[in-house]
Amino acid sequence: MADEGTMNCIDILLAIILPPLGVFLKFGCQVEFWICVLLTIFGWIPGIIYAIYAITK
């Protein structure tokens, strides 16, 4: 089974490539995911910043 640190790194890499995907894998279809989708629609960089923040908090 993968280590929690490894999964966190994979989630962060996915968050950089496609921000809502990284948040979805961590939280599912909760409010964090929808905030990330909205921020990504407004701009890719705000989506990445929020996704990394949500994953690491």
PyMOL Python script that loads the backbone (N, CA, C, O; Angstrom):
from pymol import cmd

cmd.read_pdbstr("""\
ATOM      1  N   MET A   1       0.844  -1.179   0.000  1.00  0.00           N
ATOM      2  CA  MET A   1       0.000   0.000   0.000  1.00  0.00           C
ATOM      3  C   MET A   1       0.890   1.245   0.000  1.00  0.00           C
ATOM      4  O   MET A   1       1.961   1.243   0.608  1.00  0.00           O
ATOM      5  N   ALA A   2       0.463   2.271  -0.658  1.00  0.00           N
ATOM      6  CA  ALA A   2       1.250   3.491  -0.798  1.00  0.00           C
ATOM      7  C   ALA A   2       1.261   4.283   0.507  1.00  0.00           C
ATOM      8  O   ALA A   2       0.300   4.273   1.275  1.00  0.00           O
ATOM      9  N   ASP A   3       2.363   4.955   0.725  1.00  0.00           N
ATOM     10  CA  ASP A   3       2.534   5.802   1.895  1.00  0.00           C
ATOM     11  C   ASP A   3       1.678   7.066   1.746  1.00  0.00           C
ATOM     12  O   ASP A   3       1.414   7.517   0.632  1.00  0.00           O
ATOM     13  N   GLU A   4       1.252   7.628   2.876  1.00  0.00           N
ATOM     14  CA  GLU A   4       0.427   8.851   2.834  1.00  0.00           C
ATOM     15  C   GLU A   4       1.182  10.010   2.171  1.00  0.00           C
ATOM     16  O   GLU A   4       0.580  10.814   1.459  1.00  0.00           O
ATOM     17  N   GLY A   5       2.489  10.097   2.402  1.00  0.00           N
ATOM     18  CA  GLY A   5       3.284  11.149   1.771  1.00  0.00           C
ATOM     19  C   GLY A   5       3.342  10.998   0.267  1.00  0.00           C
ATOM     20  O   GLY A   5       3.322  11.989  -0.462  1.00  0.00           O
ATOM     21  N   THR A   6       3.414   9.760  -0.203  1.00  0.00           N
ATOM     22  CA  THR A   6       3.430   9.501  -1.643  1.00  0.00           C
ATOM     23  C   THR A   6       2.106   9.891  -2.279  1.00  0.00           C
ATOM     24  O   THR A   6       2.075  10.505  -3.346  1.00  0.00           O
ATOM     25  N   MET A   7       1.014   9.531  -1.617  1.00  0.00           N
ATOM     26  CA  MET A   7      -0.300   9.892  -2.156  1.00  0.00           C
ATOM     27  C   MET A   7      -0.477  11.408  -2.168  1.00  0.00           C
ATOM     28  O   MET A   7      -1.091  11.951  -3.086  1.00  0.00           O
ATOM     29  N   ASN A   8       0.052  12.093  -1.159  1.00  0.00           N
ATOM     30  CA  ASN A   8      -0.042  13.546  -1.116  1.00  0.00           C
ATOM     31  C   ASN A   8       0.730  14.159  -2.289  1.00  0.00           C
ATOM     32  O   ASN A   8       0.259  15.120  -2.897  1.00  0.00           O
ATOM     33  N   CYS A   9       1.899  13.620  -2.611  1.00  0.00           N
ATOM     34  CA  CYS A   9       2.685  14.120  -3.748  1.00  0.00           C
ATOM     35  C   CYS A   9       1.947  13.890  -5.064  1.00  0.00           C
ATOM     36  O   CYS A   9       1.937  14.760  -5.935  1.00  0.00           O
ATOM     37  N   ILE A  10       1.335  12.729  -5.205  1.00  0.00           N
ATOM     38  CA  ILE A  10       0.572  12.434  -6.418  1.00  0.00           C
ATOM     39  C   ILE A  10      -0.614  13.390  -6.535  1.00  0.00           C
ATOM     40  O   ILE A  10      -0.900  13.890  -7.623  1.00  0.00           O
ATOM     41  N   ASP A  11      -1.306  13.648  -5.421  1.00  0.00           N
ATOM     42  CA  ASP A  11      -2.426  14.588  -5.440  1.00  0.00           C
ATOM     43  C   ASP A  11      -1.967  15.990  -5.832  1.00  0.00           C
ATOM     44  O   ASP A  11      -2.661  16.677  -6.581  1.00  0.00           O
ATOM     45  N   ILE A  12      -0.822  16.419  -5.343  1.00  0.00           N
ATOM     46  CA  ILE A  12      -0.312  17.754  -5.676  1.00  0.00           C
ATOM     47  C   ILE A  12       0.068  17.829  -7.154  1.00  0.00           C
ATOM     48  O   ILE A  12      -0.206  18.833  -7.812  1.00  0.00           O
ATOM     49  N   LEU A  13       0.694  16.777  -7.681  1.00  0.00           N
ATOM     50  CA  LEU A  13       1.031  16.776  -9.116  1.00  0.00           C
ATOM     51  C   LEU A  13      -0.229  16.832  -9.977  1.00  0.00           C
ATOM     52  O   LEU A  13      -0.261  17.540 -10.983  1.00  0.00           O
ATOM     53  N   LEU A  14      -1.260  16.094  -9.588  1.00  0.00           N
ATOM     54  CA  LEU A  14      -2.525  16.162 -10.324  1.00  0.00           C
ATOM     55  C   LEU A  14      -3.159  17.537 -10.191  1.00  0.00           C
ATOM     56  O   LEU A  14      -3.787  18.029 -11.129  1.00  0.00           O
ATOM     57  N   ALA A  15      -2.997  18.161  -9.024  1.00  0.00           N
ATOM     58  CA  ALA A  15      -3.553  19.500  -8.818  1.00  0.00           C
ATOM     59  C   ALA A  15      -2.873  20.531  -9.709  1.00  0.00           C
ATOM     60  O   ALA A  15      -3.501  21.510 -10.110  1.00  0.00           O
ATOM     61  N   ILE A  16      -1.615  20.326 -10.018  1.00  0.00           N
ATOM     62  CA  ILE A  16      -0.915  21.262 -10.899  1.00  0.00           C
ATOM     63  C   ILE A  16      -1.363  21.058 -12.346  1.00  0.00           C
ATOM     64  O   ILE A  16      -1.543  22.025 -13.086  1.00  0.00           O
ATOM     65  N   ILE A  17      -1.542  19.805 -12.743  1.00  0.00           N
ATOM     66  CA  ILE A  17      -1.948  19.508 -14.119  1.00  0.00           C
ATOM     67  C   ILE A  17      -3.417  19.861 -14.349  1.00  0.00           C
ATOM     68  O   ILE A  17      -3.747  20.553 -15.312  1.00  0.00           O
ATOM     69  N   LEU A  18      -4.297  19.387 -13.468  1.00  0.00           N
ATOM     70  CA  LEU A  18      -5.725  19.630 -13.570  1.00  0.00           C
ATOM     71  C   LEU A  18      -6.270  19.818 -12.150  1.00  0.00           C
ATOM     72  O   LEU A  18      -6.609  18.842 -11.481  1.00  0.00           O
ATOM     73  N   PRO A  19      -6.355  21.072 -11.691  1.00  0.00           N
ATOM     74  CA  PRO A  19      -6.663  21.350 -10.292  1.00  0.00           C
ATOM     75  C   PRO A  19      -7.912  20.655  -9.732  1.00  0.00           C
ATOM     76  O   PRO A  19      -7.834  20.101  -8.636  1.00  0.00           O
ATOM     77  N   PRO A  20      -9.054  20.656 -10.424  1.00  0.00           N
ATOM     78  CA  PRO A  20     -10.221  20.003  -9.825  1.00  0.00           C
ATOM     79  C   PRO A  20     -10.051  18.496  -9.624  1.00  0.00           C
ATOM     80  O   PRO A  20     -10.656  17.927  -8.715  1.00  0.00           O
ATOM     81  N   LEU A  21      -9.243  17.847 -10.454  1.00  0.00           N
ATOM     82  CA  LEU A  21      -9.047  16.409 -10.312  1.00  0.00           C
ATOM     83  C   LEU A  21      -8.337  16.070  -9.003  1.00  0.00           C
ATOM     84  O   LEU A  21      -8.730  15.135  -8.305  1.00  0.00           O
ATOM     85  N   GLY A  22      -7.298  16.825  -8.673  1.00  0.00           N
ATOM     86  CA  GLY A  22      -6.590  16.587  -7.417  1.00  0.00           C
ATOM     87  C   GLY A  22      -7.482  16.778  -6.207  1.00  0.00           C
ATOM     88  O   GLY A  22      -7.420  16.001  -5.254  1.00  0.00           O
ATOM     89  N   VAL A  23      -8.315  17.815  -6.239  1.00  0.00           N
ATOM     90  CA  VAL A  23      -9.231  18.081  -5.124  1.00  0.00           C
ATOM     91  C   VAL A  23     -10.325  17.018  -5.082  1.00  0.00           C
ATOM     92  O   VAL A  23     -10.726  16.594  -3.999  1.00  0.00           O
ATOM     93  N   PHE A  24     -10.808  16.585  -6.232  1.00  0.00           N
ATOM     94  CA  PHE A  24     -11.845  15.557  -6.272  1.00  0.00           C
ATOM     95  C   PHE A  24     -11.351  14.244  -5.672  1.00  0.00           C
ATOM     96  O   PHE A  24     -12.085  13.583  -4.937  1.00  0.00           O
ATOM     97  N   LEU A  25     -10.124  13.866  -5.978  1.00  0.00           N
ATOM     98  CA  LEU A  25      -9.584  12.624  -5.447  1.00  0.00           C
ATOM     99  C   LEU A  25      -9.402  12.684  -3.935  1.00  0.00           C
ATOM    100  O   LEU A  25      -9.463  11.656  -3.261  1.00  0.00           O
ATOM    101  N   LYS A  26      -9.181  13.875  -3.401  1.00  0.00           N
ATOM    102  CA  LYS A  26      -8.985  14.029  -1.955  1.00  0.00           C
ATOM    103  C   LYS A  26     -10.310  14.152  -1.207  1.00  0.00           C
ATOM    104  O   LYS A  26     -10.479  13.535  -0.155  1.00  0.00           O
ATOM    105  N   PHE A  27     -11.260  14.943  -1.735  1.00  0.00           N
ATOM    106  CA  PHE A  27     -12.482  15.276  -1.008  1.00  0.00           C
ATOM    107  C   PHE A  27     -13.756  14.710  -1.630  1.00  0.00           C
ATOM    108  O   PHE A  27     -14.798  14.696  -0.975  1.00  0.00           O
ATOM    109  N   GLY A  28     -13.701  14.252  -2.855  1.00  0.00           N
ATOM    110  CA  GLY A  28     -14.924  13.826  -3.518  1.00  0.00           C
ATOM    111  C   GLY A  28     -15.676  15.038  -4.036  1.00  0.00           C
ATOM    112  O   GLY A  28     -15.071  16.056  -4.374  1.00  0.00           O
ATOM    113  N   CYS A  29     -16.979  14.930  -4.096  1.00  0.00           N
ATOM    114  CA  CYS A  29     -17.796  15.992  -4.693  1.00  0.00           C
ATOM    115  C   CYS A  29     -18.342  16.936  -3.610  1.00  0.00           C
ATOM    116  O   CYS A  29     -19.536  17.233  -3.571  1.00  0.00           O
ATOM    117  N   GLN A  30     -17.450  17.392  -2.744  1.00  0.00           N
ATOM    118  CA  GLN A  30     -17.844  18.311  -1.676  1.00  0.00           C
ATOM    119  C   GLN A  30     -17.608  19.742  -2.121  1.00  0.00           C
ATOM    120  O   GLN A  30     -17.246  19.994  -3.270  1.00  0.00           O
ATOM    121  N   VAL A  31     -17.814  20.675  -1.207  1.00  0.00           N
ATOM    122  CA  VAL A  31     -17.742  22.093  -1.550  1.00  0.00           C
ATOM    123  C   VAL A  31     -16.335  22.499  -2.010  1.00  0.00           C
ATOM    124  O   VAL A  31     -16.206  23.407  -2.830  1.00  0.00           O
ATOM    125  N   GLU A  32     -15.283  21.851  -1.503  1.00  0.00           N
ATOM    126  CA  GLU A  32     -13.923  22.184  -1.931  1.00  0.00           C
ATOM    127  C   GLU A  32     -13.740  21.945  -3.425  1.00  0.00           C
ATOM    128  O   GLU A  32     -13.071  22.719  -4.109  1.00  0.00           O
ATOM    129  N   PHE A  33     -14.338  20.872  -3.922  1.00  0.00           N
ATOM    130  CA  PHE A  33     -14.250  20.563  -5.343  1.00  0.00           C
ATOM    131  C   PHE A  33     -14.913  21.655  -6.182  1.00  0.00           C
ATOM    132  O   PHE A  33     -14.349  22.099  -7.182  1.00  0.00           O
ATOM    133  N   TRP A  34     -16.098  22.085  -5.781  1.00  0.00           N
ATOM    134  CA  TRP A  34     -16.827  23.082  -6.564  1.00  0.00           C
ATOM    135  C   TRP A  34     -16.154  24.446  -6.505  1.00  0.00           C
ATOM    136  O   TRP A  34     -16.188  25.191  -7.485  1.00  0.00           O
ATOM    137  N   ILE A  35     -15.545  24.785  -5.378  1.00  0.00           N
ATOM    138  CA  ILE A  35     -14.777  26.034  -5.300  1.00  0.00           C
ATOM    139  C   ILE A  35     -13.600  25.966  -6.265  1.00  0.00           C
ATOM    140  O   ILE A  35     -13.303  26.940  -6.957  1.00  0.00           O
ATOM    141  N   CYS A  36     -12.930  24.819  -6.312  1.00  0.00           N
ATOM    142  CA  CYS A  36     -11.792  24.656  -7.206  1.00  0.00           C
ATOM    143  C   CYS A  36     -12.217  24.733  -8.673  1.00  0.00           C
ATOM    144  O   CYS A  36     -11.518  25.329  -9.493  1.00  0.00           O
ATOM    145  N   VAL A  37     -13.355  24.134  -9.000  1.00  0.00           N
ATOM    146  CA  VAL A  37     -13.859  24.212 -10.379  1.00  0.00           C
ATOM    147  C   VAL A  37     -14.132  25.669 -10.754  1.00  0.00           C
ATOM    148  O   VAL A  37     -13.762  26.112 -11.842  1.00  0.00           O
ATOM    149  N   LEU A  38     -14.771  26.404  -9.864  1.00  0.00           N
ATOM    150  CA  LEU A  38     -15.082  27.807 -10.135  1.00  0.00           C
ATOM    151  C   LEU A  38     -13.812  28.642 -10.307  1.00  0.00           C
ATOM    152  O   LEU A  38     -13.721  29.455 -11.227  1.00  0.00           O
ATOM    153  N   LEU A  39     -12.840  28.441  -9.427  1.00  0.00           N
ATOM    154  CA  LEU A  39     -11.590  29.184  -9.541  1.00  0.00           C
ATOM    155  C   LEU A  39     -10.820  28.798 -10.802  1.00  0.00           C
ATOM    156  O   LEU A  39     -10.165  29.645 -11.410  1.00  0.00           O
ATOM    157  N   THR A  40     -10.891  27.547 -11.196  1.00  0.00           N
ATOM    158  CA  THR A  40     -10.208  27.114 -12.413  1.00  0.00           C
ATOM    159  C   THR A  40     -10.870  27.709 -13.656  1.00  0.00           C
ATOM    160  O   THR A  40     -10.191  28.011 -14.638  1.00  0.00           O
ATOM    161  N   ILE A  41     -12.175  27.873 -13.616  1.00  0.00           N
ATOM    162  CA  ILE A  41     -12.865  28.526 -14.733  1.00  0.00           C
ATOM    163  C   ILE A  41     -12.414  29.981 -14.860  1.00  0.00           C
ATOM    164  O   ILE A  41     -12.236  30.488 -15.967  1.00  0.00           O
ATOM    165  N   PHE A  42     -12.230  30.644 -13.720  1.00  0.00           N
ATOM    166  CA  PHE A  42     -11.776  32.042 -13.736  1.00  0.00           C
ATOM    167  C   PHE A  42     -10.314  32.164 -14.147  1.00  0.00           C
ATOM    168  O   PHE A  42      -9.903  33.194 -14.682  1.00  0.00           O
ATOM    169  N   GLY A  43      -9.547  31.143 -13.906  1.00  0.00           N
ATOM    170  CA  GLY A  43      -8.132  31.160 -14.274  1.00  0.00           C
ATOM    171  C   GLY A  43      -7.442  29.923 -13.743  1.00  0.00           C
ATOM    172  O   GLY A  43      -7.760  29.430 -12.660  1.00  0.00           O
ATOM    173  N   TRP A  44      -6.494  29.429 -14.517  1.00  0.00           N
ATOM    174  CA  TRP A  44      -5.829  28.192 -14.149  1.00  0.00           C
ATOM    175  C   TRP A  44      -4.982  28.364 -12.886  1.00  0.00           C
ATOM    176  O   TRP A  44      -4.956  27.476 -12.034  1.00  0.00           O
ATOM    177  N   ILE A  45      -4.293  29.497 -12.761  1.00  0.00           N
ATOM    178  CA  ILE A  45      -3.411  29.743 -11.616  1.00  0.00           C
ATOM    179  C   ILE A  45      -4.204  29.818 -10.298  1.00  0.00           C
ATOM    180  O   ILE A  45      -3.787  29.183  -9.330  1.00  0.00           O
ATOM    181  N   PRO A  46      -5.321  30.556 -10.208  1.00  0.00           N
ATOM    182  CA  PRO A  46      -6.092  30.518  -8.953  1.00  0.00           C
ATOM    183  C   PRO A  46      -6.585  29.114  -8.608  1.00  0.00           C
ATOM    184  O   PRO A  46      -6.650  28.754  -7.432  1.00  0.00           O
ATOM    185  N   GLY A  47      -6.929  28.331  -9.605  1.00  0.00           N
ATOM    186  CA  GLY A  47      -7.347  26.957  -9.363  1.00  0.00           C
ATOM    187  C   GLY A  47      -6.223  26.119  -8.783  1.00  0.00           C
ATOM    188  O   GLY A  47      -6.446  25.317  -7.876  1.00  0.00           O
ATOM    189  N   ILE A  48      -5.009  26.303  -9.304  1.00  0.00           N
ATOM    190  CA  ILE A  48      -3.853  25.560  -8.798  1.00  0.00           C
ATOM    191  C   ILE A  48      -3.550  25.972  -7.358  1.00  0.00           C
ATOM    192  O   ILE A  48      -3.311  25.118  -6.504  1.00  0.00           O
ATOM    193  N   ILE A  49      -3.560  27.258  -7.092  1.00  0.00           N
ATOM    194  CA  ILE A  49      -3.254  27.746  -5.744  1.00  0.00           C
ATOM    195  C   ILE A  49      -4.249  27.185  -4.740  1.00  0.00           C
ATOM    196  O   ILE A  49      -3.858  26.699  -3.679  1.00  0.00           O
ATOM    197  N   TYR A  50      -5.524  27.251  -5.070  1.00  0.00           N
ATOM    198  CA  TYR A  50      -6.531  26.732  -4.143  1.00  0.00           C
ATOM    199  C   TYR A  50      -6.432  25.215  -3.998  1.00  0.00           C
ATOM    200  O   TYR A  50      -6.585  24.696  -2.893  1.00  0.00           O
ATOM    201  N   ALA A  51      -6.181  24.501  -5.079  1.00  0.00           N
ATOM    202  CA  ALA A  51      -6.083  23.057  -5.014  1.00  0.00           C
ATOM    203  C   ALA A  51      -4.930  22.613  -4.115  1.00  0.00           C
ATOM    204  O   ALA A  51      -5.086  21.702  -3.302  1.00  0.00           O
ATOM    205  N   ILE A  52      -3.783  23.253  -4.262  1.00  0.00           N
ATOM    206  CA  ILE A  52      -2.647  22.894  -3.419  1.00  0.00           C
ATOM    207  C   ILE A  52      -2.933  23.248  -1.963  1.00  0.00           C
ATOM    208  O   ILE A  52      -2.578  22.498  -1.053  1.00  0.00           O
ATOM    209  N   TYR A  53      -3.578  24.395  -1.748  1.00  0.00           N
ATOM    210  CA  TYR A  53      -3.951  24.774  -0.374  1.00  0.00           C
ATOM    211  C   TYR A  53      -4.930  23.761   0.222  1.00  0.00           C
ATOM    212  O   TYR A  53      -4.760  23.341   1.367  1.00  0.00           O
ATOM    213  N   ALA A  54      -5.931  23.373  -0.527  1.00  0.00           N
ATOM    214  CA  ALA A  54      -6.944  22.448  -0.008  1.00  0.00           C
ATOM    215  C   ALA A  54      -6.349  21.069   0.266  1.00  0.00           C
ATOM    216  O   ALA A  54      -6.719  20.420   1.244  1.00  0.00           O
ATOM    217  N   ILE A  55      -5.446  20.623  -0.573  1.00  0.00           N
ATOM    218  CA  ILE A  55      -4.851  19.302  -0.404  1.00  0.00           C
ATOM    219  C   ILE A  55      -3.901  19.269   0.789  1.00  0.00           C
ATOM    220  O   ILE A  55      -3.857  18.278   1.518  1.00  0.00           O
ATOM    221  N   THR A  56      -3.147  20.335   0.990  1.00  0.00           N
ATOM    222  CA  THR A  56      -2.138  20.334   2.046  1.00  0.00           C
ATOM    223  C   THR A  56      -2.651  20.789   3.399  1.00  0.00           C
ATOM    224  O   THR A  56      -1.964  20.599   4.402  1.00  0.00           O
ATOM    225  N   LYS A  57      -3.828  21.381   3.463  1.00  0.00           N
ATOM    226  CA  LYS A  57      -4.296  21.865   4.776  1.00  0.00           C
ATOM    227  C   LYS A  57      -4.725  20.759   5.693  1.00  0.00           C
ATOM    228  O   LYS A  57      -5.139  21.019   6.822  1.00  0.00           O
TER     229      LYS A  57
END
""", "prot")
cmd.dss("prot")
cmd.show_as("cartoon", "prot")
cmd.util.cbc("prot")
cmd.orient("prot")
